[in-house]
Amino acid sequence: MRSAAEPLGHSRTLRLFQALLLSSAPLIGLRAQTPTWSSDVACIVFTHCAPCHHEGGPGHFNLTSYADANWWRNEMRDATQARFMPPWPPDPTYRSMAHERTLTQAEIDIIAAWVQAGAPEGDITEAPPAPVFTTNAEIVSPDITSVMEDYTIPASTADNYRCFVLPVNNATDRYITGLEVIPGNREMVHHVLVFQDNTGQAAALDAADIEPGYASFGGIGVDGAKLVGVWAPGASAYFTPPGMGIKLLAGSDIVIQVHYPATSTVQVDSTRINIRLAPPGFQREIALDPILDHVVNITDGPLIIAPNVVDTFHAAYTTPIPATLTAVAPHSHLLGKSMRAWAEVPGGTVVPIIDIPRWDFRWQGLYSFRRPIYLPQGTTLHCETVYDNTADNPFNPNDPPNWVWLGEATTNEMMLYYFAWTYGFPSDESIVVDDSPHMAHYMDCTADMSIGLPETPGRSAVTVMPSCTSTHFTVQANGSIQEVVLLDLSGRMVLDRKVDAPSATIEVASLARGPYTVEVRMRSGSTFRTKVMLE
């Protein structure tokens, strides 16, 4: 599912940067204006909200018109202020991931200011046209396409986790380079886990159930099944980095676990999977393995959680070979409270991988890195998972809380950190998966309100050169610099460098491409801001 938005290319990013760099004074004036639906809010809503909140979508109510947004304006303000919507579990301040579905602080502020002003519509001729959503595939000529048998979703007050076997008739080992999930009922399909099974166990479980598919909560109930993909509302097709692929074993079945939320009416679903395969020839194999887990390398197990406690468990694994990570997918059940993973390379440097401070089983995903992460031999991967087995946990399956131990049932728990990885080379970190500072806006629209921090007057006391760079820039001041801070478009700190000198060279090669605010804090107490463009 994707709107008609074009990718955020270099030209659009450069235009945004030029506007920020050259028009700081007018932008300060724009902040005093009242945002309107037509000029400001429609662009934000059509980009970030409507992909789920449209007729037949999983968002349960529509946000495709001024009337829709005006009706739900207070809920929109509250959900965005709390960063509850749009759903994006990873903390971008810990590590910024590829294709982040997040709002900038400026977008959040625009929505709040619009609601505070009474939600004015403005000049409707300035509003972008309402988006139209279809089930058109992104992988238009898939090498493999398979659709599940129509499944009648019964009315129920409980969530329904059901697995469906999709034979793909793969006669030889091939490599998956693109994977797409197309829900047959977007209103009912909450998320999909995609596995491959070459044992026939899933097919046997399916055959033993009189209805299409079979029920299974934690996984697909098959020993040795391999995860190959994850889909959640708003996600696009997943593509591997160039020259890499996930091996699809000969004779394997694709098995999808579909999460259907509770419903008061009978519904029907027939979800489809599209797969793009690499052409014959050499591919670097990407494995998607639970490298950190609840059995082999848990360090404070066993995974048993007493009632009425919040408990924490850890796992660690040291890499015997150099490895490159391309994506990560944490997994626990309903007691999960937070999940975090990091790496410690030889010499002690800590590499953040992912932090999900508010785990929600309903919003799990496979998260790609903006650039692959290279880990030299001897790197130790770590994870920390917190479980809440108290009555304060609204998702606790037991009332009152009871003992919980390892297993795949709803009342059990798991601790798995899947990593997409391959044999590593240092040069892998130069591969760009996503360097957009912000997701592409619908039809390349923009809000007229300013985005980012205004520059401070009198910035001649501080110079930043060059203003466009790919590797580093130099800060020069007429006095002692205490600290140089780099802020992205959302106002989030991405770099903090202590200086204590009149000049400093700031390395930025590892950061995502795009415009940033440089904040120079002087020992005298003054603060200066200007802009740089990483290209």
VMD Tcl script that draws the C-alpha trace (Angstrom):
set ca {
  {0.00 0.00 0.00}
  {1.55 3.29 -1.07}
  {0.28 6.72 -1.91}
  {1.14 8.55 -5.07}
  {4.13 10.17 -3.40}
  {7.38 10.29 -5.30}
  {10.65 9.32 -3.57}
  {12.40 12.09 -1.69}
  {15.23 12.67 -4.13}
  {18.34 14.79 -3.87}
  {16.73 17.73 -5.67}
  {13.86 17.98 -3.19}
  {16.20 17.65 -0.22}
  {18.41 20.37 -1.68}
  {15.41 22.65 -2.20}
  {14.40 22.13 1.43}
  {17.93 22.89 2.60}
  {18.13 26.03 0.49}
  {14.86 27.24 1.97}
  {16.17 26.61 5.48}
  {19.56 28.16 4.83}
  {18.52 31.26 2.94}
  {15.19 32.13 4.52}
  {15.61 31.91 8.26}
  {14.19 35.36 8.97}
  {11.01 34.84 6.89}
  {10.65 31.41 8.45}
  {10.54 32.94 11.92}
  {7.65 35.06 10.68}
  {5.89 31.98 9.33}
  {5.90 30.40 12.78}
  {3.58 33.16 13.98}
  {0.99 32.33 11.30}
  {-1.99 30.09 11.94}
  {-1.70 26.75 10.14}
  {-4.65 25.68 8.00}
  {-5.83 22.33 6.72}
  {-5.33 23.27 3.09}
  {-1.84 24.78 3.30}
  {-0.27 22.73 6.09}
  {-2.15 19.94 7.82}
  {-3.50 18.08 4.76}
  {0.04 17.41 3.57}
  {1.01 15.91 6.93}
  {-2.16 13.82 7.30}
  {-2.19 12.52 3.72}
  {1.47 11.50 4.06}
  {1.58 10.01 7.56}
  {-1.99 9.09 8.55}
  {-4.11 8.31 5.48}
  {-2.07 5.24 4.38}
  {-3.76 3.40 7.28}
  {-6.75 5.66 7.92}
  {-8.74 5.32 4.69}
  {-11.79 3.40 3.54}
  {-11.01 -0.31 3.90}
  {-7.69 0.39 5.67}
  {-6.59 -0.93 9.07}
  {-6.97 2.43 10.82}
  {-10.68 1.92 11.68}
  {-11.63 5.50 10.70}
  {-10.85 7.72 7.73}
  {-8.51 10.71 7.52}
  {-8.80 11.50 3.82}
  {-10.70 14.80 3.96}
  {-10.99 18.00 5.96}
  {-14.28 16.77 7.45}
  {-12.58 13.57 8.67}
  {-9.63 15.41 10.21}
  {-11.81 18.08 11.79}
  {-13.94 15.39 13.47}
  {-10.89 13.56 14.84}
  {-8.73 16.65 15.44}
  {-8.36 16.28 19.21}
  {-7.47 12.59 18.93}
  {-4.93 13.41 16.22}
  {-3.34 16.08 18.41}
  {-3.19 13.84 21.48}
  {-1.86 10.77 19.63}
  {0.86 12.72 17.82}
  {1.88 14.69 20.91}
  {2.37 11.38 22.74}
  {4.19 9.97 19.66}
  {1.74 7.09 19.79}
  {0.87 7.72 16.15}
  {2.02 7.05 13.56}
  {3.21 3.76 15.05}
  {6.99 3.41 14.91}
  {8.28 1.42 17.92}
  {12.08 1.91 17.54}
  {13.52 4.94 19.32}
  {15.09 7.08 16.55}
  {17.33 8.82 19.10}
  {19.05 5.48 19.82}
  {19.55 4.57 16.16}
  {17.81 6.08 13.16}
  {16.44 3.30 10.95}
  {15.72 3.20 7.23}
  {12.28 4.27 6.05}
  {11.20 5.66 9.43}
  {7.47 6.39 9.65}
  {7.81 9.27 12.10}
  {6.66 12.86 12.39}
  {9.09 15.72 12.86}
  {8.60 17.90 15.88}
  {7.58 20.70 13.52}
  {4.80 18.52 12.05}
  {3.59 17.62 15.54}
  {3.59 21.31 16.48}
  {1.68 22.27 13.33}
  {-1.11 19.81 14.14}
  {-1.32 21.10 17.72}
  {-1.35 24.74 16.60}
  {-4.05 23.97 14.02}
  {-6.28 22.34 16.64}
  {-5.62 25.21 19.07}
  {-6.70 27.71 16.39}
  {-10.01 25.93 15.85}
  {-8.93 23.71 12.92}
  {-9.37 26.28 10.11}
  {-9.82 24.84 6.63}
  {-8.14 27.68 4.74}
  {-8.23 28.05 0.97}
  {-9.38 24.65 -0.25}
  {-7.83 25.27 -3.67}
  {-4.39 25.09 -1.99}
  {-5.01 21.60 -0.56}
  {-3.45 18.57 -2.28}
  {-6.02 16.20 -3.82}
  {-7.18 13.42 -1.52}
  {-5.07 10.28 -1.93}
  {-6.55 7.22 -3.61}
  {-5.33 3.85 -2.31}
  {-5.30 0.68 -4.33}
  {-3.93 -2.83 -3.95}
  {-1.50 -2.31 -6.83}
  {1.69 -4.29 -6.33}
  {5.09 -2.67 -5.96}
  {6.78 -5.79 -7.35}
  {4.95 -5.60 -10.67}
  {6.53 -8.69 -12.28}
  {7.19 -11.09 -9.38}
  {9.11 -14.30 -9.98}
  {6.82 -15.98 -7.44}
  {3.31 -14.93 -6.49}
  {0.99 -16.95 -4.28}
  {-2.33 -16.15 -2.63}
  {-3.87 -17.93 0.34}
  {-7.24 -19.65 0.12}
  {-10.14 -17.40 1.10}
  {-10.43 -17.47 4.87}
  {-13.61 -16.46 6.68}
  {-12.61 -14.50 9.78}
  {-15.16 -15.25 12.50}
  {-16.65 -12.62 14.75}
  {-14.68 -12.73 18.00}
  {-13.76 -10.69 21.05}
  {-10.20 -12.09 20.96}
  {-7.32 -11.64 18.50}
  {-6.91 -14.40 15.92}
  {-3.43 -15.63 14.89}
  {-3.67 -18.00 11.93}
  {-1.08 -19.60 9.67}
  {-1.52 -20.29 5.97}
  {0.70 -22.48 3.77}
  {1.52 -21.13 0.31}
  {3.30 -23.66 -1.96}
  {5.70 -21.85 -4.29}
  {7.04 -24.76 -6.39}
  {10.66 -23.69 -6.05}
  {12.60 -26.51 -7.71}
  {16.09 -25.21 -6.89}
  {17.68 -23.00 -4.26}
  {17.16 -19.35 -5.20}
  {17.76 -15.99 -3.51}
  {14.99 -13.62 -2.45}
  {15.84 -9.97 -3.19}
  {12.34 -8.52 -2.82}
  {9.35 -9.55 -0.69}
  {5.90 -7.97 -0.69}
  {2.79 -8.71 1.33}
  {-0.54 -7.56 -0.14}
  {-3.35 -8.01 2.41}
  {-6.63 -9.17 0.96}
  {-8.55 -7.34 3.69}
  {-6.59 -4.30 4.80}
  {-9.11 -3.47 7.48}
  {-8.54 -6.82 9.20}
  {-4.89 -7.75 8.55}
  {-2.92 -6.25 11.43}
  {0.49 -7.76 10.74}
  {2.04 -10.70 8.87}
  {5.12 -12.82 9.65}
  {6.54 -14.67 6.62}
  {8.44 -17.94 7.10}
  {9.80 -20.69 4.89}
  {9.37 -24.35 5.86}
  {11.15 -27.17 4.04}
  {10.05 -29.91 6.47}
  {6.41 -30.28 5.45}
  {5.29 -29.82 9.07}
  {3.26 -26.69 8.32}
  {1.48 -28.42 5.43}
  {0.59 -31.30 7.77}
  {-0.81 -28.89 10.38}
  {-2.84 -27.19 7.66}
  {-4.20 -30.51 6.37}
  {-5.29 -31.49 9.88}
  {-7.50 -28.37 10.21}
  {-10.85 -28.43 8.44}
  {-10.67 -24.68 7.78}
  {-8.06 -22.91 5.64}
  {-4.83 -22.59 7.61}
  {-4.34 -23.46 11.27}
  {-4.17 -21.57 14.57}
  {-0.75 -20.71 16.07}
  {0.20 -17.73 18.24}
  {3.93 -17.31 18.95}
  {5.35 -18.71 15.71}
  {4.07 -21.17 13.12}
  {4.51 -24.25 15.30}
  {7.27 -25.75 13.14}
  {10.76 -26.70 14.32}
  {13.41 -25.19 12.08}
  {11.14 -22.76 10.22}
  {13.05 -19.70 8.98}
  {11.71 -16.16 9.16}
  {12.11 -14.35 5.82}
  {9.99 -11.22 6.24}
  {7.60 -9.10 8.31}
  {4.74 -6.82 7.25}
  {2.82 -4.21 9.27}
  {0.40 -1.50 8.07}
  {2.18 1.28 6.24}
  {5.11 -0.94 5.26}
  {6.29 -1.12 1.68}
  {7.92 -4.05 -0.08}
  {11.21 -5.17 1.49}
  {14.32 -5.27 -0.71}
  {17.75 -6.59 0.22}
  {20.89 -4.50 -0.34}
  {22.46 -4.85 -3.81}
  {24.26 -8.15 -4.41}
  {22.65 -9.82 -1.38}
  {19.70 -12.17 -1.02}
  {17.85 -14.47 1.40}
  {18.14 -18.11 0.34}
  {14.83 -19.78 -0.52}
  {15.46 -23.51 -0.22}
  {14.28 -25.88 -2.92}
  {10.91 -27.43 -2.17}
  {10.10 -24.99 0.63}
  {6.63 -23.75 1.44}
  {6.03 -20.12 2.29}
  {4.02 -19.93 5.52}
  {2.40 -16.69 6.64}
  {1.17 -16.03 10.16}
  {-1.58 -13.43 9.93}
  {-2.80 -11.46 12.94}
  {-6.51 -10.58 12.76}
  {-7.80 -8.30 15.54}
  {-11.12 -8.85 17.29}
  {-14.15 -8.09 15.12}
  {-17.90 -7.93 15.64}
  {-18.65 -8.94 12.05}
  {-17.67 -11.85 9.82}
  {-14.94 -10.87 7.35}
  {-13.02 -12.56 4.51}
  {-9.30 -12.34 3.73}
  {-7.07 -13.68 0.95}
  {-3.58 -12.21 1.45}
  {-1.02 -12.47 -1.36}
  {2.79 -12.76 -1.30}
  {4.97 -11.48 -4.16}
  {8.65 -12.48 -4.32}
  {11.44 -11.16 -6.52}
  {14.34 -13.55 -7.04}
  {17.93 -12.79 -7.96}
  {19.04 -13.85 -11.44}
  {21.29 -16.91 -11.59}
  {24.80 -16.16 -10.44}
  {26.65 -15.28 -7.26}
  {24.77 -13.63 -4.40}
  {25.96 -12.91 -0.90}
  {23.59 -14.90 1.26}
  {21.70 -13.02 3.94}
  {20.57 -15.24 6.80}
  {17.76 -14.10 9.09}
  {18.57 -15.86 12.36}
  {17.63 -15.41 16.06}
  {21.25 -14.84 17.04}
  {20.26 -13.61 20.52}
  {17.76 -15.98 22.07}
  {16.09 -17.39 25.17}
  {17.85 -20.79 25.20}
  {21.35 -20.91 23.74}
  {22.86 -17.60 24.85}
  {20.56 -16.21 27.54}
  {22.86 -15.16 30.39}
  {20.43 -14.99 33.31}
  {17.87 -17.65 32.41}
  {15.85 -19.71 32.41}
  {13.11 -17.49 31.00}
  {10.63 -17.85 33.86}
  {8.72 -14.78 35.07}
  {7.09 -14.75 38.48}
  {3.67 -13.15 38.98}
  {3.44 -9.52 40.08}
  {7.00 -8.61 39.10}
  {8.80 -6.65 36.38}
  {11.80 -8.78 35.41}
  {14.76 -8.29 33.07}
  {16.68 -10.87 31.02}
  {19.83 -10.63 28.92}
  {21.63 -12.57 26.20}
  {25.07 -12.23 24.61}
  {26.84 -13.73 21.60}
  {30.39 -13.17 20.34}
  {30.84 -13.31 16.56}
  {33.38 -15.92 15.40}
  {33.72 -14.21 12.00}
  {33.37 -10.65 10.69}
  {29.69 -9.99 10.02}
  {27.56 -7.33 8.39}
  {24.07 -6.66 9.76}
  {21.40 -5.34 7.39}
  {18.24 -5.53 9.56}
  {16.93 -6.57 12.98}
  {13.60 -7.94 14.23}
  {13.06 -8.29 18.00}
  {10.30 -10.66 19.17}
  {8.58 -11.29 22.48}
  {4.96 -11.82 23.55}
  {2.38 -9.96 25.62}
  {4.46 -9.41 28.77}
  {7.21 -7.66 26.79}
  {7.77 -4.11 28.07}
  {10.97 -3.03 26.28}
  {13.60 -4.59 23.99}
  {17.08 -3.24 23.29}
  {20.14 -4.58 21.45}
  {23.66 -3.26 21.02}
  {27.12 -4.47 20.04}
  {30.50 -4.03 21.69}
  {33.35 -4.25 19.20}
  {36.92 -5.23 20.16}
  {38.40 -2.25 21.97}
  {35.17 -1.46 23.81}
  {33.28 0.82 21.40}
  {29.52 0.37 21.78}
  {27.40 0.29 18.61}
  {23.66 0.97 19.15}
  {21.46 -1.43 17.18}
  {17.83 -0.97 18.24}
  {15.84 0.22 21.24}
  {12.08 -0.33 21.53}
  {11.23 1.37 24.83}
  {7.51 0.51 24.61}
  {7.22 -2.99 23.15}
  {3.86 -3.83 21.59}
  {3.39 -7.34 20.18}
  {0.88 -5.94 17.68}
  {3.47 -3.65 16.08}
  {6.52 -5.85 15.55}
  {8.58 -5.47 12.41}
  {11.79 -6.13 10.50}
  {13.79 -2.90 10.65}
  {16.49 -2.19 8.06}
  {19.51 -0.06 8.84}
  {20.16 3.09 6.83}
  {23.56 1.61 6.03}
  {24.65 -1.94 6.89}
  {26.55 -2.28 10.16}
  {29.95 -3.98 9.94}
  {31.04 -5.94 13.03}
  {34.64 -7.24 13.15}
  {35.40 -10.72 14.40}
  {35.15 -10.87 18.18}
  {32.31 -8.37 18.48}
  {29.83 -9.22 21.23}
  {26.13 -8.70 20.59}
  {24.02 -7.92 23.66}
  {20.31 -7.62 24.35}
  {18.13 -6.63 27.29}
  {14.42 -7.46 27.47}
  {12.09 -6.27 30.21}
  {8.85 -8.15 31.01}
  {5.90 -6.78 32.97}
  {3.97 -9.58 34.67}
  {1.84 -7.30 36.85}
  {-1.78 -6.23 36.78}
  {-0.57 -2.85 35.45}
  {0.19 -4.50 32.09}
  {-3.04 -4.16 30.05}
  {-1.92 -6.99 27.74}
  {-1.21 -9.50 30.52}
  {-3.02 -12.68 29.39}
  {-3.50 -13.84 32.99}
  {-5.89 -12.22 35.46}
  {-4.65 -12.37 38.15}
  {-0.98 -12.57 37.01}
  {0.45 -16.09 37.02}
  {3.78 -17.81 36.48}
  {4.95 -17.51 32.86}
  {7.65 -19.57 31.19}
  {9.19 -20.14 27.77}
  {6.85 -21.32 25.01}
  {4.84 -20.35 21.92}
  {1.36 -20.09 23.45}
  {-0.33 -16.78 24.24}
  {0.31 -17.37 27.94}
  {4.03 -18.14 27.37}
  {6.93 -15.80 26.61}
  {9.86 -15.64 24.19}
  {13.02 -13.55 23.78}
  {14.34 -13.56 20.22}
  {16.40 -11.01 18.31}
  {16.49 -11.89 14.62}
  {19.36 -10.39 12.67}
  {19.67 -10.25 8.89}
  {23.38 -10.82 8.42}
  {26.06 -11.89 5.98}
  {29.83 -12.37 6.00}
  {31.16 -8.89 6.61}
  {33.51 -6.49 4.89}
  {34.30 -2.98 6.18}
  {33.25 -1.51 2.82}
  {29.68 -2.72 3.43}
  {29.08 0.39 5.52}
  {29.33 2.48 2.34}
  {26.17 0.83 0.95}
  {23.28 3.30 1.18}
  {19.88 1.76 1.91}
  {18.11 5.00 2.84}
  {19.64 8.44 3.36}
  {16.43 10.50 3.30}
  {16.17 12.73 6.38}
  {12.38 12.32 6.35}
  {9.93 10.09 4.51}
  {8.72 11.36 1.14}
  {5.66 13.57 1.34}
  {2.52 12.79 -0.59}
  {2.76 14.32 -4.08}
  {5.90 16.16 -2.92}
  {3.70 18.50 -0.87}
  {5.08 20.75 1.86}
  {3.60 22.53 4.86}
  {4.01 26.31 4.61}
  {4.97 26.48 8.27}
  {8.71 26.30 8.91}
  {10.47 23.07 9.83}
  {13.51 23.05 12.08}
  {15.13 25.65 14.34}
  {15.62 29.25 13.20}
  {19.13 30.54 12.92}
  {20.28 32.95 15.60}
  {21.17 36.52 14.69}
  {24.78 37.63 14.87}
  {26.08 34.31 13.63}
  {29.10 36.04 12.07}
  {30.88 35.30 15.36}
  {30.82 31.65 14.30}
  {31.54 30.18 10.87}
  {30.79 26.67 9.65}
  {32.54 25.59 6.46}
  {31.69 24.08 4.10}
  {27.92 24.41 4.31}
  {27.49 21.39 2.00}
  {29.66 18.37 2.77}
  {29.75 14.59 2.76}
  {32.50 13.86 5.28}
  {33.18 16.72 7.73}
  {32.86 20.42 8.42}
  {34.89 22.88 10.48}
  {33.53 25.27 13.11}
  {35.54 28.46 13.77}
  {34.60 30.96 16.52}
  {35.82 34.22 18.03}
  {36.17 32.59 21.43}
  {36.23 29.26 23.17}
  {33.69 26.68 21.93}
  {32.28 24.48 24.67}
  {30.15 22.12 22.60}
  {28.94 21.47 19.03}
  {25.56 19.79 18.66}
  {23.96 18.54 15.44}
  {20.15 18.41 15.21}
  {18.08 16.74 12.49}
  {14.85 18.11 11.01}
  {12.81 16.82 13.94}
  {15.00 18.70 16.42}
  {16.51 15.41 17.59}
  {20.17 15.47 18.69}
  {22.24 13.16 16.48}
  {25.73 14.30 17.50}
  {27.23 15.97 20.59}
  {30.93 16.94 20.51}
  {32.78 18.50 23.48}
  {35.40 20.98 22.24}
  {37.03 23.52 24.65}
  {38.86 25.28 21.78}
  {38.16 28.09 19.26}
  {37.76 25.61 16.39}
  {36.75 22.02 15.78}
  {36.43 19.60 12.86}
  {33.23 17.55 13.02}
  {33.11 14.15 11.26}
  {29.68 13.40 9.73}
  {30.32 10.63 7.19}
  {28.28 8.09 9.19}
  {25.14 10.24 9.42}
  {22.11 10.13 7.12}
  {22.20 12.55 4.21}
  {20.11 15.71 4.42}
  {19.86 19.11 6.13}
  {20.88 19.60 9.75}
  {21.04 22.45 12.28}
  {24.48 23.07 13.81}
  {24.22 24.46 17.33}
  {27.47 25.94 18.64}
  {27.50 26.52 22.39}
  {30.19 28.92 23.63}
  {31.86 28.99 27.03}
  {30.64 32.56 27.34}
  {27.09 31.24 27.46}
  {26.12 32.31 23.92}
  {24.59 29.85 21.47}
  {24.78 30.17 17.68}
  {22.86 28.16 15.08}
  {23.31 27.68 11.38}
  {22.62 24.99 8.78}
  {24.68 22.38 6.98}
  {23.73 20.02 4.18}
  {25.10 16.46 4.19}
  {25.04 15.20 0.60}
}
mol new
graphics top color blue
foreach p $ca { graphics top sphere $p radius 0.5 }
foreach p [lrange $ca 0 end-1] q [lrange $ca 1 end] { graphics top cylinder $p $q radius 0.2 }
display resetview
